[in-house]
Amino acid sequence: MKLQKGLRHQIEPVHFLKAVNRCRGEVVLTTGEGDCLNLKSTLSRYIFAVNADQQEFPESNICFEEGDYDCIREYLM
């Protein structure tokens, strides 16, 4: 898996999650508190969407398969 620093600020959560759907591999967001959200999981997607609206992920890291970079690159720092 490839580690990217984090998500850009003020992303549209719905569009980002649609981009995650196009990814072949896992996409895992690790919050500043150390929580890991597998964004392919329905529960994790719900938690992400609720918190993303409140700008709750300023110090997050995101891991994804290298081949999936093109799907989500516009949302990455």
Secondary structure, 3 states (H helix, E strand, C coil): CEEECCECCCCCHHHHHHHHHHCCCCEEEECCCCCEEECCCHHHHHHHHHHHCCCCCCCCEEEECHHHHHHHHHHEC
